[in-house]
């Protein structure tokens, strides 16, 4: 009897904690939205081969999730539009000769999602970023590590001089696509 009472109390306490945290398995996406069109991203950078991989990654995330069907804009409830604003490398570590051995790679984009029926902009971010770091060949260290689903789904960008930078660009675009996707399907109130 005492064991049953203690187990019941522990279960009740656990449920109270979960209820207090506001945990829910349901999406916060308004159920009136069933479809989305993903417009090709514009690329304002001087780099090549960022537009299609980012557009494809964002589209793929909606297709795999299934909360919003990806359709032509004529049939969509929502329109996602974006522009790639910047591609930047920053040296993180240097060798004795002051050559960069590790870079931080950041891709930034501006994104907007519009309700096509009302014309209302549901959310807009002037700057969203995807970033990663990688070692140069001169570092003698490998940048190969488990890179989430970037290695599985996103084709490696092929416009840069090194394989390391190409893989890092693909990973940063994948991270940016994830942020855009989650901002759309889980629209937490913004302050």
Secondary structure by P-SEA (a helix, b strand, c coil): caaaaaaaaaaaaaaaaaaaacccccccccccccbbbbcccccccccccaaaaaaaaaaaaaaaaccbbbbccccccbbbbbbbcbbbbbbccccccccccbbbbbbbbbbbbbccccccccccccccccccccccccccccccccccccccccccccccccaaaaaaaaaaaaaaaaaaaaaaccccccc
